[in-house]
Amino acid sequence: MSLILIVEDNEKNMKLVRDVLRVKGYDTLEAGTAEEGIRLALEHRPDLVLMDIHLPGMNGIEARGVLRAEPVTSKIPVIAVTASVMQQDRKQITEAGFEGYVGKPINLKEFLGAVQAMLERGKGE
């Protein structure tokens, strides 16, 4: 089964995402900061990273840049999971190299569809 790293500083959002993914049979790793998320990604090389954008310390866009720059994590797809839904925010997220985008509050059907599609796409590469 696929390993998914969740980088999220809000406990309620973390619990929701973790519980939904585990019910669907995915294994999860959890980080409350971008720095911890980068460390876990380098150590465990997950199949997918779900990255909040507004994090304490380093933000999710900066963290995506670090993951992209590291050879062992450069090909791991990263989906932005954020409440930033303005067109300008979406453009910035896309330009930062995120492979996907899920808005908050999370629509579970859309969220799971995005996760599944990204994991299937990753297996094809």
C-alpha positions in Angstrom: 0.0 0.0 0.0 1.1 3.6 -0.6 2.8 5.7 2.0 1.5 9.3 2.3 3.2 12.1 4.2 0.8 14.7 5.7 2.3 18.0 6.5 -0.4 20.0 8.5 -0.2 22.1 11.6 -3.9 22.1 12.5 -4.7 19.0 14.6 -8.4 18.7 13.4 -7.3 18.8 9.8 -4.5 16.4 10.4 -6.9 13.9 12.1 -9.5 14.2 9.4 -7.0 13.6 6.6 -5.2 10.8 8.4 -8.4 9.0 9.4 -9.8 9.2 5.9 -6.6 7.9 4.3 -6.2 5.1 6.8 -9.8 3.9 6.3 -9.0 3.7 2.6 -6.0 1.5 3.4 -3.1 4.0 3.0 -0.2 4.2 5.4 0.5 7.7 6.7 3.3 9.7 8.2 2.6 13.0 10.0 4.5 16.3 10.4 3.3 19.5 12.1 6.0 21.7 10.4 7.6 22.0 7.0 11.0 21.2 8.5 9.8 18.0 10.1 8.0 17.1 6.8 11.2 17.5 4.8 13.1 15.3 7.3 10.4 12.6 7.1 10.3 12.8 3.3 14.1 12.4 3.1 14.1 9.5 5.5 11.0 7.5 4.4 10.5 8.6 0.7 6.7 8.5 0.7 4.7 7.9 -2.5 2.9 11.3 -2.0 3.1 14.4 0.1 0.0 16.4 1.2 1.4 19.8 2.1 -0.4 22.6 3.9 0.7 26.0 2.6 0.4 28.1 5.8 2.7 26.5 8.3 4.7 27.8 11.3 8.3 28.6 10.3 8.9 27.6 6.7 5.8 27.7 4.6 4.6 24.9 2.3 5.8 26.6 -0.9 9.3 26.9 0.5 9.2 23.3 1.6 8.2 22.2 -1.9 11.2 23.9 -3.2 13.5 22.1 -0.8 11.9 18.7 -1.7 12.3 19.5 -5.4 16.0 20.3 -4.9 16.8 17.1 -3.1 17.6 14.2 -5.5 15.8 11.6 -3.4 12.6 13.6 -3.1 12.6 15.6 -6.3 10.1 13.2 -8.1 7.7 12.7 -5.1 4.4 14.3 -6.1 3.2 17.0 -3.7 -0.4 18.2 -3.4 -1.1 21.5 -1.8 -3.9 21.3 0.8 -4.9 24.8 1.7 -7.6 27.3 2.5 -6.0 29.8 0.1 -8.5 29.6 -2.7 -8.0 32.9 -4.4 -7.0 32.8 -8.1 -3.7 34.5 -7.2 -2.9 31.9 -4.5 -3.7 29.0 -6.9 -1.4 30.5 -9.5 1.5 30.8 -7.0 1.0 27.2 -5.9 1.0 25.9 -9.4 4.1 28.0 -10.3 5.8 26.6 -7.2 5.7 23.1 -8.8 2.9 21.5 -6.8 1.4 18.6 -8.8 -2.1 19.1 -7.4 -4.3 21.4 -5.3 -7.1 20.6 -2.8 -9.0 23.4 -1.1 -10.1 23.5 2.5 -12.6 22.7 3.9 -11.9 19.3 2.3 -14.5 17.7 0.0 -13.8 14.1 0.8 -14.7 12.7 -2.6 -12.6 15.3 -4.5 -9.7 14.8 -2.0 -9.6 11.0 -2.3 -10.0 11.3 -6.1 -7.0 13.7 -6.2 -4.9 11.4 -4.0 -5.8 8.3 -6.0 -5.1 10.0 -9.4 -1.7 11.3 -8.2 -0.6 7.9 -6.9 -1.7 6.2 -10.1 0.1 8.8 -12.2 3.2 8.3 -10.1 3.2 4.5 -10.7 3.2 5.1 -14.4 6.5 7.1 -14.3 
